[in-house]
Amino acid sequence: MTKSKSPHVLVIDPAVKTPELETYNRLVLTSPVPLSYHLPALFGFSSIHQTDNTPILGIVILGSLSSVNEGLPWQKELATFIQRHFEKKTPLLGLCFGHQLIAHTFGGKVEYVFPDQKKHLGFRQVHLKENPLWGSALSGDLYVSHNEHVVVAPADFEITATSESIAIDGMAHKTHPVWTFQPHPEAGPKFQQMREGRAPDPSRFSFGQELVARFLSFCQKKHS
């Protein structure tokens, strides 16, 4: 876990089993701003609290095998941390579990997609509405790996992404710099290979990775 006193973006990995180190390392190599990495479910909040007096340019919350409906102590502490930075208007990007946690924290509702808790896995085409972060409306393939989804968006959030199977595939706050996606736009080939055990097509991940890149560029511009 990285400690930094310089302005940077926090990458919070809520992993309860396997950390997303490959994802973080790829982000570090392409990010226009410094990043730090934190594993609150596995190692607590000490590294996050070490950033209390550090300028935080933004926060990225990754996926997790955990459910936001479990109400675990680390989830509650993370929700409090999110709320504090929301009030400061720190840019937030929630991905998969992060998307669900932000929805849950601000009054939304998260449920299983299927009664048998079957998982959505693979690529699906997602339709994005016009938004300042990425510009005009557009569609593209995003990798997904989830068995829960947001069924009720919180007040003051608008639905920015939809797909044939998921009505709320992404959200944005109406006045604060907060964006979320149910899919994994941060995913790369290794991410898919670990979940499906087959050779992926690297070119299919570019659409999602560009969305994450736009968020990190937004954090850079907001600070400059």
PLY file of the C-alpha trace (Angstrom):
ply
format ascii 1.0
element vertex 224
property float x
property float y
property float z
element edge 223
property int vertex1
property int vertex2
end_header
0.00 0.00 0.00
1.39 3.37 -1.05
1.59 6.43 1.18
1.83 9.80 -0.53
1.94 13.39 0.68
1.71 14.87 -2.80
-1.61 15.54 -4.57
-2.88 12.28 -6.00
-5.88 10.07 -6.76
-6.80 7.33 -4.30
-7.51 3.93 -5.86
-9.54 2.00 -3.31
-9.66 -1.75 -3.91
-12.43 -3.32 -1.76
-11.14 -6.82 -2.57
-11.95 -9.47 0.02
-10.02 -12.24 -1.71
-7.84 -11.28 -4.70
-6.50 -7.70 -5.01
-6.70 -6.06 -8.43
-2.98 -5.34 -8.66
-2.87 -5.80 -12.43
-5.57 -3.16 -12.84
-3.79 -0.73 -10.52
-0.39 -1.23 -12.17
-1.89 -0.55 -15.61
-3.56 2.62 -14.32
-0.26 3.82 -12.82
1.49 3.44 -16.17
-1.09 5.52 -18.04
-2.40 8.00 -15.44
-1.61 11.71 -15.92
-1.68 12.14 -12.11
-0.05 10.20 -9.25
-2.08 7.35 -7.71
-2.04 5.54 -4.38
-3.46 2.08 -3.66
-5.55 0.99 -0.66
-7.10 -2.32 0.47
-9.54 -1.47 3.29
-11.34 -4.83 3.50
-8.09 -6.81 3.77
-5.76 -4.37 5.55
-7.91 -1.69 7.18
-7.97 2.07 6.73
-4.56 3.08 8.05
-3.15 3.88 4.59
-6.28 5.86 3.71
-6.11 7.87 6.93
-2.48 8.72 6.15
-3.86 10.84 3.30
-6.06 12.98 5.59
-3.79 16.03 5.25
-2.94 15.37 1.61
-4.66 17.08 -1.37
-6.86 14.36 -2.85
-7.45 14.91 -6.56
-10.04 12.15 -6.85
-11.12 8.71 -5.67
-11.63 5.53 -7.70
-13.48 2.64 -6.03
-13.03 -0.73 -7.72
-15.04 -3.95 -7.63
-15.41 -6.57 -4.90
-16.88 -9.99 -4.23
-18.58 -8.42 -1.23
-22.17 -7.16 -1.28
-23.06 -3.66 -0.11
-26.10 -5.18 1.60
-23.85 -7.05 4.05
-23.37 -3.88 6.08
-19.85 -4.86 7.15
-17.84 -2.46 9.37
-15.30 -1.69 6.65
-18.14 -0.92 4.22
-19.69 1.53 6.68
-16.35 3.22 7.25
-15.78 3.46 3.50
-19.28 4.92 3.04
-18.50 7.58 5.66
-15.24 8.37 3.87
-17.12 8.72 0.57
-19.70 11.03 2.12
-16.99 13.26 3.57
-15.29 13.65 0.20
-18.63 14.06 -1.56
-19.26 17.13 0.61
-15.83 18.44 -0.41
-16.77 17.84 -4.06
-13.83 15.52 -4.54
-14.26 13.73 -7.90
-15.49 10.16 -7.36
-15.56 7.22 -9.77
-17.35 4.07 -8.63
-16.88 0.86 -10.64
-19.06 -2.23 -10.13
-19.01 -2.58 -6.31
-18.04 1.10 -6.18
-21.11 1.94 -8.27
-23.32 -0.06 -5.92
-21.72 1.35 -2.78
-22.24 4.94 -3.90
-25.86 4.17 -4.76
-26.40 2.45 -1.42
-24.67 5.23 0.53
-26.87 7.96 -0.92
-30.21 6.19 -0.62
-30.40 3.93 -3.67
-31.27 0.24 -3.69
-29.15 -2.74 -4.73
-30.54 -6.22 -5.43
-29.55 -9.46 -7.17
-30.11 -9.49 -10.91
-31.50 -13.03 -10.84
-33.25 -14.88 -7.97
-30.66 -17.68 -8.21
-27.86 -15.08 -7.89
-26.50 -16.00 -11.33
-23.64 -13.75 -12.42
-23.54 -11.51 -15.49
-20.15 -12.23 -17.06
-18.55 -11.09 -20.31
-18.97 -8.07 -22.58
-22.21 -6.19 -23.12
-23.00 -3.13 -25.17
-23.67 -0.12 -22.98
-25.31 3.09 -24.17
-24.02 6.32 -22.61
-26.06 9.50 -22.56
-24.42 12.85 -23.23
-22.29 13.91 -20.27
-19.51 16.47 -19.71
-17.03 13.72 -18.79
-17.12 11.96 -22.17
-19.10 14.35 -24.37
-21.80 13.27 -26.82
-23.92 10.15 -26.44
-22.08 7.00 -27.49
-22.20 3.21 -27.20
-19.56 0.56 -26.73
-18.67 -2.79 -25.23
-17.80 -2.92 -21.53
-16.71 -5.96 -19.56
-19.05 -7.03 -16.74
-18.75 -9.39 -13.78
-21.56 -8.95 -11.23
-24.60 -10.64 -9.75
-26.17 -7.57 -8.12
-27.17 -4.24 -9.61
-28.70 -0.90 -8.70
-32.48 -1.03 -9.04
-33.24 2.42 -7.59
-30.94 5.38 -8.21
-30.42 7.84 -5.32
-32.04 11.25 -5.36
-30.01 13.88 -7.26
-28.37 11.20 -9.41
-29.25 10.74 -13.05
-28.95 7.54 -15.06
-26.18 8.02 -17.60
-25.70 4.47 -18.90
-28.13 1.73 -19.86
-28.01 -1.64 -21.58
-30.44 -4.26 -22.79
-30.17 -6.23 -19.55
-29.43 -3.53 -16.94
-31.51 -0.35 -16.71
-29.05 1.48 -14.46
-25.61 0.67 -15.88
-24.18 4.02 -14.85
-25.03 7.16 -12.90
-23.79 10.70 -12.39
-24.64 13.23 -9.72
-26.48 16.28 -10.99
-24.22 18.87 -9.32
-21.16 17.04 -7.91
-18.29 15.37 -9.85
-19.46 11.79 -9.21
-19.70 9.09 -11.88
-20.40 5.38 -11.55
-20.54 2.32 -13.80
-21.92 -1.13 -13.12
-19.48 -2.67 -15.64
-15.69 -2.71 -15.29
-14.38 -0.05 -17.70
-11.02 -0.36 -15.93
-10.71 -4.03 -16.93
-7.97 -5.42 -19.15
-7.19 -8.80 -20.70
-5.87 -10.31 -17.46
-9.09 -9.32 -15.69
-11.15 -11.34 -18.18
-8.72 -14.25 -18.29
-8.86 -14.71 -14.52
-12.66 -14.85 -14.59
-13.31 -16.86 -17.76
-10.08 -18.79 -18.24
-9.76 -18.00 -21.93
-7.58 -15.81 -24.11
-9.16 -12.34 -24.41
-9.12 -9.82 -27.24
-7.17 -6.81 -25.89
-8.78 -4.41 -28.37
-12.21 -4.82 -26.78
-11.13 -3.05 -23.59
-10.20 0.29 -25.16
-13.70 1.80 -24.95
-13.89 1.31 -21.18
-10.31 2.27 -20.46
-10.84 5.56 -22.28
-13.69 6.38 -19.85
-11.40 5.86 -16.87
-8.69 7.90 -18.57
-11.15 10.77 -18.99
-11.91 10.71 -15.27
-8.22 10.84 -14.37
-7.70 13.70 -16.83
-10.65 15.50 -15.22
-8.92 15.14 -11.83
-5.73 16.57 -13.31
-7.49 19.57 -14.89
-9.49 20.29 -11.74
-6.25 20.56 -9.76
-4.29 22.63 -12.32
0 1
1 2
2 3
3 4
4 5
5 6
6 7
7 8
8 9
9 10
10 11
11 12
12 13
13 14
14 15
15 16
16 17
17 18
18 19
19 20
20 21
21 22
22 23
23 24
24 25
25 26
26 27
27 28
28 29
29 30
30 31
31 32
32 33
33 34
34 35
35 36
36 37
37 38
38 39
39 40
40 41
41 42
42 43
43 44
44 45
45 46
46 47
47 48
48 49
49 50
50 51
51 52
52 53
53 54
54 55
55 56
56 57
57 58
58 59
59 60
60 61
61 62
62 63
63 64
64 65
65 66
66 67
67 68
68 69
69 70
70 71
71 72
72 73
73 74
74 75
75 76
76 77
77 78
78 79
79 80
80 81
81 82
82 83
83 84
84 85
85 86
86 87
87 88
88 89
89 90
90 91
91 92
92 93
93 94
94 95
95 96
96 97
97 98
98 99
99 100
100 101
101 102
102 103
103 104
104 105
105 106
106 107
107 108
108 109
109 110
110 111
111 112
112 113
113 114
114 115
115 116
116 117
117 118
118 119
119 120
120 121
121 122
122 123
123 124
124 125
125 126
126 127
127 128
128 129
129 130
130 131
131 132
132 133
133 134
134 135
135 136
136 137
137 138
138 139
139 140
140 141
141 142
142 143
143 144
144 145
145 146
146 147
147 148
148 149
149 150
150 151
151 152
152 153
153 154
154 155
155 156
156 157
157 158
158 159
159 160
160 161
161 162
162 163
163 164
164 165
165 166
166 167
167 168
168 169
169 170
170 171
171 172
172 173
173 174
174 175
175 176
176 177
177 178
178 179
179 180
180 181
181 182
182 183
183 184
184 185
185 186
186 187
187 188
188 189
189 190
190 191
191 192
192 193
193 194
194 195
195 196
196 197
197 198
198 199
199 200
200 201
201 202
202 203
203 204
204 205
205 206
206 207
207 208
208 209
209 210
210 211
211 212
212 213
213 214
214 215
215 216
216 217
217 218
218 219
219 220
220 221
221 222
222 223
